[in-house]
Amino acid sequence: MTEPTNADLAARYSPRLEAERAEILAASDDTKDSRKPVELDQQSVGRLSRMDALQGQAMAKGLEARRHGRLKAIAAALARIEAEEFGWCEDCGEFIGEGRLDFDPCAVRCVSCAS
């Protein structure tokens, strides 16, 4: 089996990475209100309701942190595409494999080195 060229890899994975980045940014924008500080209003919100609101805010912040991490991985993958280093294991230098890249285009190690 022949390994794809850098141009083939770029054509196949760049649009997918760009689309995922746009989707993450849109989701982040849609949920920005849920990450705002919870206001203390003793008149309308009871103690348990406030605790629920704080928990919801914490979960939204955690999700945003995971989104941020994924955005960094996507940016790194796109930089590897630009540098024509995409698809090659950063440890052993072998081709990562299309199956692994199809599963996660941000992968930086082949299955052997990742194990």
C-alpha positions as CSV (number, residue, x, y, z in Angstrom):
1,M,0.0,0.0,0.0
2,T,1.4,3.4,-1.0
3,E,1.4,6.3,1.4
4,P,-0.5,9.4,0.3
5,T,1.3,12.6,-0.6
6,N,1.3,15.7,1.5
7,A,-1.1,17.3,-1.0
8,D,-3.4,14.3,-0.8
9,L,-3.4,14.5,3.0
10,A,-4.0,18.3,3.0
11,A,-6.9,18.0,0.5
12,R,-8.5,15.3,2.6
13,Y,-8.1,16.6,6.1
14,S,-7.8,20.4,5.9
15,P,-11.5,20.9,5.1
16,R,-12.5,18.5,7.9
17,L,-10.3,20.3,10.4
18,E,-11.6,23.7,9.4
19,A,-15.2,22.5,9.6
20,E,-14.6,21.1,13.1
21,R,-13.0,24.3,14.2
22,A,-15.9,26.4,12.9
23,E,-18.4,24.0,14.6
24,I,-16.5,24.3,18.0
25,L,-16.3,28.1,17.7
26,A,-20.1,28.3,16.9
27,A,-20.9,26.0,19.9
28,S,-18.7,28.1,22.2
29,D,-20.4,31.3,21.1
30,D,-23.9,29.7,21.5
31,T,-23.1,28.7,25.1
32,K,-21.2,31.8,26.3
33,D,-24.2,32.9,28.5
34,S,-24.0,29.7,30.5
35,R,-20.5,30.5,31.6
36,K,-21.3,33.9,33.0
37,P,-21.0,34.4,36.7
38,V,-24.1,33.3,38.7
39,E,-25.7,36.4,40.3
40,L,-26.7,36.2,43.9
41,D,-30.3,37.3,44.2
42,Q,-31.9,36.2,47.5
43,Q,-35.3,37.3,46.4
44,S,-35.8,35.1,43.4
45,V,-33.3,32.3,43.7
46,G,-33.2,29.9,46.6
47,R,-30.1,28.2,48.0
48,L,-30.6,25.0,46.0
49,S,-31.5,26.8,42.8
50,R,-28.3,28.8,43.2
51,M,-26.3,25.6,43.7
52,D,-27.8,24.1,40.6
53,A,-26.9,27.3,38.7
54,L,-23.3,27.1,40.0
55,Q,-23.1,23.5,39.0
56,G,-24.4,24.2,35.5
57,Q,-21.9,27.1,35.2
58,A,-19.0,24.8,36.3
59,M,-20.0,22.1,33.8
60,A,-20.2,24.8,31.0
61,K,-16.7,26.0,31.9
62,G,-15.4,22.5,31.9
63,L,-16.9,21.9,28.4
64,E,-15.3,25.2,27.2
65,A,-11.9,24.1,28.5
66,R,-12.2,20.8,26.5
67,R,-13.2,22.9,23.4
68,H,-10.2,25.1,23.9
69,G,-7.9,22.0,24.1
70,R,-9.4,20.6,20.9
71,L,-9.0,24.0,19.1
72,K,-5.3,23.9,20.1
73,A,-5.0,20.4,18.7
74,I,-6.7,21.4,15.4
75,A,-4.5,24.5,15.1
76,A,-1.4,22.2,15.6
77,A,-2.7,19.8,12.9
78,L,-3.3,22.6,10.5
79,A,0.2,23.9,11.2
80,R,1.6,20.4,10.5
81,I,-0.3,20.4,7.2
82,E,1.3,23.7,6.3
83,A,4.8,22.4,7.2
84,E,4.1,19.2,5.2
85,E,4.6,17.1,8.4
86,F,1.0,16.0,8.8
87,G,0.4,12.3,8.9
88,W,3.8,11.3,10.2
89,C,4.5,10.0,13.7
90,E,6.4,12.5,15.7
91,D,8.2,9.6,17.6
92,C,9.3,7.1,14.9
93,G,8.7,9.1,11.7
94,E,6.5,6.4,10.1
95,F,3.1,7.1,8.4
96,I,0.4,7.2,11.1
97,G,-2.1,5.5,8.8
98,E,-5.3,6.7,7.2
99,G,-7.6,4.7,9.6
100,R,-6.1,6.5,12.6
101,L,-6.2,9.9,10.9
102,D,-9.8,9.2,9.8
103,F,-10.7,8.6,13.4
104,D,-8.8,11.6,14.7
105,P,-7.0,13.9,12.2
106,C,-5.2,15.5,15.2
107,A,-3.3,12.3,16.0
108,V,0.5,12.9,16.2
109,R,1.6,9.3,16.9
110,C,1.1,6.0,15.1
111,V,-0.6,3.2,17.0
112,S,2.6,1.5,17.9
113,C,4.1,4.6,19.5
114,A,0.9,5.7,21.1
115,S,0.6,2.3,22.9
